[in-house]
Structures are given as C-alpha cells and as structure tokens.
C-alpha cells in the first residue's frame, strides 16, 4: 500500500513539523498554517464536551493526542497503520506525562476490531489519502456518541496540483475536495447534522453529530 509505505518512511520528518525546538518552526507555522489551525478548531469543538474520550484516527506521531489529553480528555486512543508513527506517539505521550490517558494501536482503521464508542472521533490529515471516503466516514460515525471531526484539503488552482505532483513522485495519492462534495459525502454516509468550516487558505473542517 503506497500511502502506508510513504508514512512509514517519512514518519520522523512529519513529526518534526511540530517540533517547537527547531529554529524554523515559526516560519513553518506561517507556511503550513492550516496544519495548526485545524488543530485549534478541533480543540475548540472538543472543549464543549467536558471530560471526553476521543478516538484519534490516523494519529501519526501522537502530537494531537497529547494535546487532546492536555485539553481534558480522560481517554485518548490513537490508531495509525505506521509502526514507526506508533513508536513515536508512545514515546511522546510518556515524555509529556500523559501516557496513562493515551493508548496507541497500530491498525488499519477500517479493520480495527473494537466495539468501544467515544465522545468524539477525529481524523485530521487523513481524508487527504482516502480514495473512497464514504465507508471511512461511516466507520467514524459508528464509533462516535458525540461528534465526528475531520479535515479535508480544498481543491485549488495552484496549491492542489503542485501537492498532487509532489506526492505522485513518491507514489502516494492525495485527494482534494470542495464544500459541495463534502456535503454530498455526508448525505451519502447518513450524516444529516453537520457543519463545514473553512480554515487557512486550503482547508475544510467537517464537524458532524451522528444520530442527531
């Protein structure tokens, strides 16, 4: 699977994007503003849930999971198919003293064998790489009792083609969308109560309430 290989090979490089000790971190925050804005918006959405549980789908190196734990989550489960990402996530949660709240599992989310349900199911930077998103969104809805929150990269005239080319050179597909397509996806998945929030210059955040 090309996406899995890509993130296994580049796990450390992706984790470094969030390392505040790097001298170019502030510049990166400016150039990659959307990466950070979507997390801030998500934390705002989770803040209304009180002491919540969250399933972090495509958790990567655990940067967001640690933030969720620090924002009041009583339980965070991170799932990612990259073994290296899971290693980094476990180490990070220990370093921040929240490993008692966090659990990390190496698995394909669609095949992840759990019956546990969570106050929120979050997928940030995941739908960028999902060719058939309806089943993925429905799986998120099945595991959520409160909110599903997911980011999507917006189609654009310049940034999207350049990013698609850059990833294609590494044999990793990437998919872009519009607000209209996300709304169609939600209706197809059976999600009737949702909002789509634009952020930065190229991102869209879906906030939905399954079963409402």
Secondary structure, 3 states (H helix, E strand, C coil): CHHHHHHHHCHHHHHHCCCCCCCCHHHHHHHCHHHHHHHHHHHHHHHHHCCCEEEEECCCCCHHHHHHHHCCCCEEEEEECCHHHHHHHHHHHHHCCCCCCEEEEECCHHHCCCCCCEEEEEECCCHHHCCCHHHHHHHHHHHEEEEEEEEEEECCCCHHHHHHHHHHCCCCCCCCECHHHHHHHHHHHCCCCEEEEEECCCEEEEEECCCC
